[in-house]
Amino acid sequence: MYGLILKQAFGRGTICCAGDLTCQYLEGQKEINIYRTIGFFGYGFTSSPIMYKTFEYLNRMNGITNFGVLKTAVIYETLFWPSTMMPLLYANLEIAKGKTINQAMEKMKEEGLVLAITSASIWIPTTFIQQKYIPMRNMILFRSACCSLSAVAMSYYTNQNAELKRQI
């Protein structure tokens, strides 16, 4: 089981990393910001085991009926992700850029609400499909495949304000 989790952690880290590289390409960056990309790898890698265990627990708690799966999706995306995974995202991104945890949490306070609302609106239906139709052993890989598109959007969103601040 730990081998599976480790393999999925590397897979998710790589997918998040690729999503950021894709975003940098689409933004027209002249040079790759390797620290930003390392931050996305770190987020993908560290979030994977937490996500796996959280869904495993929520599945046991709520069951796999349609209502139970919907409950799991809503709990994860509206309570767990903003309170646990979003701080992990910002911590990985900002520490990779040489910032402190406090600076990361300040940035999250400034930007996090819009990201949390947008994320929930996209990920609740995705999580429902994942929980209802994807076997647990493939859950992180399915979520990571969906995450590749999300990583492009998260990379763009978490870095657009930095670009605007540099221009001012």
N, C-alpha and C positions, 0 to 999 in steps of 0.2 A: 504493500500500500504506500509506504513512504517513497519507494521508487517511482510510483505513478505520480505522486504529488510533486516530487522533485522534477520529473520530466515535464509535467504540466507547468510548473513554475518557470522553467527555462523557456518552454514554448510560449507562454503568455508574455514573458519578458521580451522575447524576440519579436513577437507580434506588436507589442506596444512600441518597441524601439522602431520597427519598420513603419508603424503608423506616424510616428514623429518625423522620421526621415521623409516620408511621403509628404507630410504637411510642410516641412521646410522647402521641399522641391516646389510644391504648389504655391508657396508664398514667394517664390523666386529668390530665395536666399542665395547669395553669391558663394558663401562658405557654410559648411555644415557646422552647426553649434553642437559639438560633441557632448558638452555638459548637459545640455537639454535632452539629448538622446539617451545619455546614461541615466538621467533621472527617470525617463519613461521606462527604460529597461528595469530599473530598480523598483518602480511601482508595480509593473507587471509581475516581476519575480516575487516580491514580498506580499502582494495581494492574493496571489493564487492559493497558497495553503489556507489562508484565513477564509477566503471565499468558499473553498471546498468544504471545510469543516462547518462553516456557518450554514450552508445549504443542507449539508447532511443533518445538522441539528434541526433546522426549520422543517425539513421534510418529515422527520420523526414527530415533531411537535404538531404540525398542521395536517399531516397526511397528504395523500396524492389525489384526493378528489378534486374536482374543478374548483370548488370553494377553497379547499386547503391550499392548492397551488396558487390561486389568486392571493390568498392571505400571505403566503410565503413571499410572493413577488412584491406585494405592497409593503410588508414589514422590512424586507431587505432594502428596497429602493428608497423608501421614505424615512426609515429610521436608522438602519445599520449603515448604509452607504454614506449618507452625509455625516454621521457621527464618528465613523471609524475609517472607512476607505478614502473619503475625501481628504481628511487630515494626512493620511498615508500618502496620497497622491501629491499634495502640496509639499510635504516634508521631503519626499524623494526628489521632486523637481528642484526645490530651492536649495537643499543641501548639496546636490550635484553641482549647482551653480556657485557654491561657496557661501551660501547664506546660513543663518542660524535657524533653529526650530522656531524661535519667537518671530523671526521675520517671515518664515513660511506661514505661520498661523495668522499673522497680520494680513498677509496677502490673501489667505483663504477667507478671512472675515470680510475683506473688501469685495471679493469676487464670487464667493461660494454660493450665495443664495441663488443666483441665476443659473450657475452650473448644476446645483442640486435639483432645481425645478426642471430644467431641460433634460437632465439625466433621467429623472424619474419618469418623465413623459415618454421617453424612448425605451427605457429599460424595463418598465413594468410589463409591457406586452412581450418583450423579448424574454424576460425571465419566466413569464407564464408558459411560453412555448418551450423554453428550455426545461423547465421543471416537469411539464406534462409529457413531452415527447422524446427527450434526450436521456439515455441511460446515465446514471451518476458517474460511471467511469469515463464518459465522454463529455461531461458537463463543462469542465474548464476549457476543453478544446473548442467546443461549440461556442461558448461565451467568448473565448479569445478570437475566434473567427469573426464574430459580431463586433468584438472590440477593435478589430483592425480599422474599421470605419470610424468607430467612436474615438479611437486614439488620434486620428487625424483631426477630428473636431475638437477634442479636449486639448490637443497640442495648440491648435489655432487659438482657441478661446483663452487658455492660460498664458499665452504669449502675446496676444494682441494688445493687451493693456501695457505690457512692457515696451512694445514698439511705439505705441502712442506717447508714452511718457518720455521716451528718448527724443521724439520729434518736438516735444514742447520745450 
